[in-house]
Amino acid sequence: MSKDLVIALAGNPNCGKTSMFNELTGAKQHVGNWPGVTVEKKEGKLKFEGRNLTVVDLPGTYSLGAYSEDEVVACNFILKDKPDVVINVIDSTNLERNLYLTMQLLETGAKVILALNMTDEAKKKNIEINIKELSKKLNVTIVPTVATKREGINELMREVIKLGETRENSVHKIDYGKDIEKEIQLIKEAISECAVASEYPAEWTALRLLENDQYVKRYIGQKENGEKVNDIVEKSIEDLIAVIGYEPDTFIIDKRYEAISNATENCVKKEAITEETMSDKIDKVVTHKWLGMPIFALIMFFMYQFSISFGNGVLGGILGDGMDALGQFLGTTLVSIGAPKLLISFITDGLIGGVGSVLVFMPMILTMYFLMSILEDSGYMSRAAYVMDKLMSSLGLHGKTAIALILSSGCAVSGIMSTRTLESKKDRMVAILISPFMSCPARLVVYGVFVAAFFSDKKIWIFNEGGLIIFLLYALGIVVAILMGKFYSKKVFKGENSYFIMELPPYRIPTAKSIFVHMWEKSQHFLTRAGTIILGVVVIVWALSNLPFGVDAGSQHSVLGMIGTFIAPIFKPAGFGNWQSGVALITGFAAKEAVIGTLGTIYGVAEGPHLIAAIQHSFTSLTAISFMVMTLLYVPCVATIGTIKKETNSTKWAVVSAVVSCVIGWVGAVLVFQIGSLLGFS
Amino acid sequence: MSMPLNFIGIGKLAEINSIQGGDSLCKKIMEMGMSKGAIVKIIKNDSGPLIIKVGETRLVLGRGMAQKVMVCEV
C-alpha cells in the first residue's frame, strides 16, 4: 500500500502558486494579482498514480518571519503540522528574491522541492538558469514548470512522491559564521537545560530568537522557564553586536542573501534590469502624479454606470419581465386548479414577490463582479492603492486601506480579510472597522429598486440620473469610511502608523476562464443567500404578515405590522416612519438585500406583486434617498459582523462596529431628510 | 557617497549599502529583495511613496521607509 501524502505549497505572492494549486487539484479558484490574495487555508485533494494526495495552499509570503499573520500561518503549518513534502513555487523571472523563502524553508528541516515556475516568461526575458547546477548547489530537487499551461506538473508530482518516500530531510546549511553558530549552540543548550516544552526544533528556534523574531520570542516567553531563555538570547544579541558591529538580525539576512548569490553565481544568466517593460509603460500613465486619480475615479465610475445601465437596465429588465410572467402564470394556474388562497399568496407574494425581487438583480451583480474581477486579475488593484495613498496618508490612514475599501465594495467580508496584509495592528483595526461602510452589491439591490421607482429614465447631461445617485451613495460610503478612519486612527487607536510597502505585480491579461471563475465565485454566495437567508426571511415575513389568523393580510394589525409600528417612530425624523420600512430594516440585518425581499413580500401580500409601484406610493424621492442612506450606513450584515469578531478576536469591537454604524446611519438619514426638507425637496 | 534612497532621481540606479533602524519593517523590505548590494532603479520619486524596481520586482515604498535605505548612486 502506498502512503497518502500531505503536500504544502509555499511561495512568494504572485509566483503562480494559486495557478499551480488549481492545476494540481482542479479546484475552481481565482488567480488574484495583489499581494496576499490567498489569506485562507485552502485544501484540495488529488489522485496521482494510485495515491491520494492532499495539497494545502499556504498564504503567499516573502519570508517565514512574523510580520503578518500570513507568515505565522505558513510557518506554523510547516513546523507544527509537518507536511510530508513542501513544494516551494518559485517565479523564475525573480529568482534571487524567491530563493530567500527557500533558504528559510530549508532551515525548518522540512522536505522541500522547488518548482521553478514561469520558465516561459523567464525565457522571454532572456534569463537562463542552469537547473542541474543550481540543484546541486542548493542540494534540492528542482523541476521546471509552467503552471498555467500544465507543463512539468507530472514530473513535479513524481519527484514529490519520491521525496515523500525518503527518510532524509532536505539538508542545506547556511554558514552563518562561527560567532552566530556559537550563540546558536548556547541558546540551544539553554532551551534544553530549562526544559522549555517547545513544539519547534531547537536549532530553528535559536536562530529565530537571534533574529529577534517577535512571535517566537513571545511563544518562548510564555513557556515555563521561557523568560530565562529569552534573557540568554538578549545577552547573546548584545555580545554579537559587539563582535559583528550591528544587529545580528540584519546580519543573518545578509548571510542568507550571500548564500543565495553563491548558489546562483554561475547558474543564472540574465540581462540588466534597465529595460522598460510593458508594465512600466502602463504604470507611467496610471500612477501619474496628476492623471492617476482621475483615471482611478473614471474606472470606478464606468464600472458602476455599466453595471447599472447594462447589467440592470438591459439584462435585469429581461429577467424582471420573465419573473413577472412567471408570477402571473403561476397565479392563474394555481387559481385554475383550485389551490387554497393562502398557498397562492405564499407563492406569488412570498416567493416571487420576495425572493424574485432580489433575484432580478443577479445580472447587475454578475456584471459588476465581472468588471471587478478584470480589475483584480489584471493587477490594477495595487496601483489603485498607490494612487489612493496620498489621500489616505493625508488622513492618517495606511495606503493599503484603499485595497480593503475597494474589495469591500465587492463584499465587506473579503475586504476585512484582506487587511491581514497590514503589518501594524493599529492600521489593521482601523481598516477592519471602516470597511463595512462601503456600498456592496447587496445594498446595490436596495438602491436598484428605489432608483427604479424614482429616478429611472431621467438624464443629467449624458448620465443616467439613477446611476449618478448610486455613484453619490458610493461616494458617501467612502467619505464616511474615511472620516471614521481618521477618527479611529487619531482618537481611538494610539501608536505610530507603519510604513507603506507593497509589491506592484506585473500586469497580466486575465484569461476569460479565470475571470468567469472569479466572477462566479464572488456571485454564487448571492444565489445561495437568495435560496437560504432571503428565502427564510421571506417565509417568516410572509407568515408574520398573515398572523394572527383572520387579520387583514399585510396590514398594520398583523404581528409584523405591530413589530414595525413599534420601531417605526425611531425613523420618523428620517422621513420613513412607516412600519414597512421598520420591518425591512430589521431583516436587513440578516443580509442587506433582505430589505427588498421583505418589502416585496409585505407589499405583495397587501397590494399584489408590484413592488416599485408600492414603493412610489409609500415613499417620496427625498425619503427614498434618506432610506438608501440608512441602508448604506446602518448595521453591517451578520456575515460581516461575524468576520469582524473573528478577525479582531474581540466581541467588543464587533458590537462597537454594529452600534456605531447604526447611530451613524440614523444621523445620516435624518440629516438628509431634514436638510432636504428645508431646501424644499420632497 | 552614501545617501538616502529618496535622494536619487527618477530613472537612476543605486546600490543598497545598508538599511538603517532595526524595526521589523526594515527586515521585511530586505526580505522582499532590498538586500545589501542589490541594485535599485527609481521609477517614481515625486510626492508620496516611491516606486522602485529591484530585480523584476516593482515595489511601492513609503517615503519614511526610503529615508532609511542608504544607497550609492551607480
Interface residues (C-beta under 8 A of the other chain):
Chain A: Y62 S63 G65 A66 Y67 D91 T93 N94 E96 R97 Y100 K125 E211 N212 Q214 E247 D249 T250 I253 D254 Y257 S261 I273 T274 S279 D280 D283 T287 K289 S382 A385 Y386 D389 K390 S393 G399 E423 S498 Y499 F500 I501 M502 E503 L504 P505 P506
Chain B: L13 I19 G22 S24 L25 C26 K27 K28 I29 M30 E31 M32 G33 S35 K36 G37 I39 K41 I43 K44 D46 S47 G48 P49 I51 K53 V54 G55 E56 T57 R58 L59 V60 L61 G62 G64 M65
